[in-house]
Every structure is written in structure tokens, then in C-alpha cells.
Amino acid sequence: MKKIGLALLAPVVALVFAIGVAALALLAVGVNPGEAFKLMWDFGTTTTSIASIVNRSIPLYISAVAVAIGFQMKMFNIGVEGQYLVAALFAGWVGGSIAVWAPLHILIVIIVAVLVGALWAGIAGVLKVTRGVNEVVATIMLNFIGFSVVGYFLGNFFAVDSGALNQSTPLLPESGQIPGLNWIFTSLGFTEPRGTELQGFLIVAIIIGIAYYVLVWKTRFGFDLRASGANPGAAKMSGVNPKKMILYTMLLSGGVAGMVGLSTMFGKLHAYTQDFPRGLGFAGIAVALLGRNGAIGMALGALLFGFMERSALILDLNNIPKEVVQIIQGVVVLAVVIAYEVVDRWIKARELKAANAATQAFRSDGEEVAA
């Protein structure tokens, strides 16, 4: 219980601090913070909002898992943004161009997205192991290249109507769509969300989270991954090939990143369009930091971000600056990083103090015995 309490201390303190900063921002523009937060809570806890929050959280969580895989090896995959957009484009085109048995159709779309995302991230991995190019620089540059690739292929090859204002790949047939999960609300006795369908890709996101936990904490590969990040020299001496680990990590991170946009494709747009959601890759970095790369921590962080994005709508409707939500998001991430560092140092200081006390007691007992 003590360890759990210490683990929860940092995010709780950070969230309280972020809310305090947001309250000051609201007071500065003449808005009662209590009324604003009450509006956010009342609006964000309806069944319709809960479904919307979960839908918003799904791609954020998958993006965070993709980033966290790299973080486990002290690598920064900043290219999730480009990886999931390129992957969604090709997956949408393939999915809209075929018609097969429903489960197989969905599986093909997912496989295409994973492969394209992995290959796009693998470019940065190859550059790092062969030429020593920093993965941060490589993935950032690949983001901009990816945006251009998406625009070129969508406008010249994949669009159904190249002259349309909002170009898109062919729509996924019904066999390539995942049914919604609104029945969960009714089966639990709640009212069904209105105008919003809880996306079925939630199940895949849960599987991804479980697989991430098992891979990182319960397998030899996960141990090598964490060991390479904690102490590359020691990991190499124990037989871990650092170049292979770098490449495997980037491929795995990119493969997961390729699935970031699939919840929107399967459950809402049913195609890749010019107005396909962007910014999910960069938001995933914040969620990964907020959740400390833990499967459950990142899920809670994604839900928190989803709640704030959803509740920002009611602020706008009541003439309250919705930018207060962005303030909370930015401050909470910054505060969490600082709070975790403070708590870690405090824990290490306590452990060192306890170790010194035990050593002193051992020496005293030894001197008494010798006497």
C-alpha cells in the first residue's frame, strides 16, 4: 500500500497543481473556476460524453504505447505522427479496394497498417544502426516526408475523386467496418449514448495494452529491452546485440503506431480523408509521460486527456475560453515530470538513509561482539 501511495502521489499532486493554475487563468479572464469545472464535470459524465471520451482515448492510448516502447530503451520515437498517417492511408486504400469475409477483411487492414507503420519507423532504425543518425532527428524529418507522401499518393493515386474538396480513399465496405459497442451501456442499465457510437476498436486497444505489458515485463525480449535502456554497456556484455535491439524496437514501435488511426477509420470515417485526425502522435508523447510508460497509467492518462477534450466543448458553448483545457493539459504533463522526479529523489534519499542506518547498526553489533 505504501508503494502504491507513493506511485499515486506524483500524478495527484501534478493534477491538483494543474487545476490550480487553470483556476488562476479563469480568474484572470473573469470566470468563476468553480462554475467552469462543474460545467466540465456535469457535461463529461453523461453516457454520450463517456462514449465520446473513450473514443478519443483509444488512439491516444495506442499512440502512447508506441512511444513507450521506444522510451523503455531510452529511445525517442517522435515520428508516430507520420507513421500512423502513412499507415492509415495505405490501410484505407487496401481496405476500400477489396471485399472479403468480414473478420479477414478487418485483419488485412490491421496487418497493412502495422506493416507500413513498422517499415516507416524502420527507416529511422536503419539510419541509426548503420550511420549513427539520432532517432529524434530522423523521425522528425520522416514526419514531414510522410505528410508529403500522404498528400502525393492521396491526390494522384488513391483518391476516389481527385477533384473533390475533401479527397478520400474508397469507403470500407461493411465487411471492413467494426460494429459499435453501445450495447454495453444498455446491458449495464444505462441510457444509450445519443449520436455517438462507442467504437469497437476499443477491444483491440485493450489487447494492445495487455500485449505491451506482457512483452515488456514478462518476456526475455522485454528484459533485454529494458536492460539496454538502463545500461547499454552491461546489456551488451550479457550478450544483447544493441543494433538488433534498436532496429527491433523501432519496428515494433512503428507497428503499433500504424494502428493509431484505425479506430477512426473502422468506426467513423470508414476511409482515409484529407481531414483525417492529426496531432495524435504528438499527444501520445504527453500521455506516455503522464502514465510513466505503464499500461494502466497510460490508459488513465488517455482517459484524462479525452475527458478534457470533450468537456472543452461545453466551455465554448458557455462563452468560457476553452483554451483553459490546453493549459491544464500542458501544465499537468510538465508538473507530472517534475513531481515524479521529486518523488523519486525523495524515495532514494529515504532508502539511502535507511541503508546507512542499517549499516551503522550492523557495525555497532559487530563492535559489541568483538568487545
Buried (B, 14 or more C-beta within 10 A) or exposed (E): EEEEEBBEBBBEBBBEBBBEBBBEBBEEEEBEBEEBBEBBEEBBEBBBBBBBBBBBBBBBBBBBBBBBBBBBBEBBBBBBBBBBBBBBBBBBBBBBEBEBEBEEBBEBBBBBBBBBBBBBBBBBBBBBBEEEBEBBEBBBBBBEBBBEBBEEBBEEEBBEEEEEEEBBBBBBBEBBBBEBBBEBBEEEEEEBBEEBBBBBBBEBBBEBBEEBBEBBEEEEBBBBBBBBBEEBEEBBEEEBBBEEBBBBBBBBBBBBBBBBBBBBBBBBBBBBBBEBBEEBBBBBBBBBBBBBBBBEBBBBBBBBBBBBBBBBBBBEEEEBBBBBBBBBBEBBBBBBBBBBEEBEEEBEEEEEEEEEEEEEEEEEEEEEEEE
